[in-house]
Amino acid sequence: MANKKQTSKSVATKASAALRDGRSNARTKSIAGSALSQTKTNKSKKK
């Protein structure tokens, strides 16, 4: 069964800020990247 949990918009925003912050350590960036990989995307299929 697939995991259908997704990161909320507020958490995704904070994760994005953590990745852009030069002071964030590797562990923080790893967690932030993981959170962003679980966000809903707005990709549309081109035909």
N, C-alpha and C positions, 0 to 999 in steps of 0.2 A: 504494500500500500504506500502510495506517495505521501510525503510530508507536505501538507497544504498550508502550513503556517507561514505568514509573511510579516516582515518588519513594518512597523507603523511609520507613517510619514515623519512624525516628530523624532523617532529614534534614527531614522535614515538621515535626517537633517543633521543631527548631532554627530553621527558617524562620519558624514561627509566633512564636517568641520574638523573632526579629529584627524582625518587623513590629510587635510590641507594645512594643519597646524605643524609647523616645523619642530615644535617642542615635544610632540607625541613620540613615545618610545615604540619599539617594534611590536610589543605585545598589544598595545592599544591599537596600533594600525592593523594588526592581524584580526582583532575582534571587530573593528569597524568595517574592514573589508568583508568579513563574514556576514555581518548584519546587512551590508549593502547588497550582497549577492542574493539575499533572500527577499529583496523588495519587489514589488509589482512593477513591471516595465510597461511602457506605453508604445512598444514597438508595433508598427502596423506592417502587414504583409503587402508587398507591392506585387501587382499582377502585370 
